[in-house]
Amino acid sequence: MSKFYEKVAYRDTEEDIQSQKSVDKWIFGLLLIVIGFVPLIVMASVVEVQSPMITNVGALTGGTKGDLFTHYKALAVLVITVLAGIMFLAKILFMNGKIRKTKLNYAIGAFAVAIVLSTIFSPNISIALHGQYNRTDGAISWLCYLALFFIAMNIEYPKKAIQYIIYATVPFVLINFVIITLNFYGKDLLQKSWAQKLFTAFLPEGASLSEGSALLGTLNHGNYMSGMFAVIVIMFLAKSLTDKKVFDKIFSFVMATIAVFIVFMSLSTSGFLTIVAMMIFILWIALKNEKKVIAFIQIVAFCAISVAGIHILAGENAKVWDETFGFFVSSNPYKEEATVLNKNLFDLDKAYASDNRFELPEIAPSGVGAGSGRVYIWTYIMDLVKERPILGYGLDTLIYNFPHYNKDARANLETEAVIVDKPHNMYIGVLYGTGIIGFIAFLAIIVFIVLNSLKVIINGRNKLVILALSVLAFLLQAVFNDTLPGTAASMMVIMGIVLINNNRNFVEN
C-alpha cells in the first residue's frame, strides 16, 4: 500500500512540474509581447480629463483631449499583467509553484504599499491613479511594472530565452529607424494619408489628428527615443562582442549601428551620454572575450561609424552636434554664426517721456539651464518634497503641483511660459510621487539590481551579461528621463530576468 501512495505522489509531482513548465512558457510569451510589441503601439485615443485646477492655461485645463502614444500601451500592459498574474497565481496555488525567498521581496512589497498609500492620500487622487492623459504613468501602471518584475524573477526560462528577448526588439529598432529617418529628412510619416487612417482607426467620428502633427518614433518624445535606443545600442553591441557565429556577430553589429543612428536623430543628449558612460563596461566585456583582438576591432569600427554618422547627420541638422559632442565642446562647426546687432544702437531697455527717463526692470535673458533645464526643475521639486516628505504627491501629478511661471524660468527653460509636466528623472519622480518611504524601498530594489548586474558583468562570460548591461544602461539614462508604459514595463521585465542568474540556461558558457 505504501508503494502505491509513493507512486501517486511521484506522479503528482511530475504532473506539477510539467504544468509549471507549461505555465512558465505561456507567461514568458506574454513577457516577450511586453518587450517587443508594446513599445510599438501608436494609436490615437480621446480621453476625458478632469483637471483639479481652474485655469485658462491649456495644458492644465480639463476637457476632451487626445493622446497618440501611451493610452493603448498602458492598456496592453495592464491586460498582459492581469493575464500573467492569473497564470502565476494558478501556478503557485494549484501546481505547487514556489516563490523565490529573497530579502528583495520585502522591498517590493514595501514599494507597492507606498504606491497605494501615496495615491490614497494624494491631493490629486484620480491623476495619481491613472497618471496624466498623455503619459499614463500613475499608480496603476507602476503596480503593473512591479508585478511584471516580480513575475519575471519567479519563473523558469527556456534555453534560448536571451536570444528570444533580444530578437524581440528587432522590429522596434527597424520600424523606429524608418519613422525617425523620414521625420529627420522632412518627410514625416503622418503626412501620409494611409498612416493617418491607421493611427486614428479607433478615434470616434469627427475626431482627427491636429494639423501639423509629426511622428518622431513610437515613443512620446526625443528624450525617450534617445534614452531607450541607447539601451538597445548597448544590448546589441554586447551581443555582437559575445556572439561566436560570424553571422550573429555581423547582424548584432548592424542592429547596434542602426540603433545609434536613431539616438543621434532623436536630438537628445541623454542617449549619447549613456552610451559614452557604458563604453567602460563594453571595453571590459571585450577584455574578457576569448578573441580580444576581434572584439576591440569591433568597438573601434563602431566608434568610427558613429563619428561618421554624426558628421553626416550634423550636416543636415547642426543640432545633432549640439546633442552629442556639443555637450563637451561649446563651438559647433556645423552651425553658421548669426550676426548680432549692437543693442546699444537702439536702447531697447530704456523708455523716455518728456524730460523724465525710466529704466525698465531687467528681465532675465532667455537661456537653457544646467542639464537642459533639468537642474532647475529638480531644485523646485525638492522644495515640493519638503512639504510632503512622507508619502509624496502621487505618481505623475507634477504638472498640477509644480510652481510654473517662476521669474527664473526664462533663464533655465528659454521661456517662462513652459509648463513643467514631468521631473525628467525616474528617481526624483519616485521620490516626488511616493515620498521618502516609497523612495527608500525603490532604492533598495535598484541597489539589489545594480549589485546583481555588476556581479554578472564582472564575470564577463555569463550569457546574462547582455541583459545586465542593458539594465545598467537603462538605470543610467533614467537619471535624465522619466518612465512610461512603453519603456519601463519592458525594462522591469528584463530586470527581473537578470536576477535569475542561477538558471543553468543562463550561466552556461
PyMOL commands that set and color helices and strands:
alter all, ss='L'
color gray80, all
select helices_A, chain A and resi 2-36+38-40+58-60+71-94+104-120+125-130+139-152+161-167+170-184+189-191+193-199+222-242+246-265+269-288+292-316+319-322+325-327+343-345+374-387+398-400+409-413+426-459+465-477+485-498+504-507
alter helices_A, ss='H'
color red, helices_A
select strands_A, chain A and resi 45-49+63-67+350-353+356-359
alter strands_A, ss='S'
color yellow, strands_A
deselect
rebuild
show_as cartoon
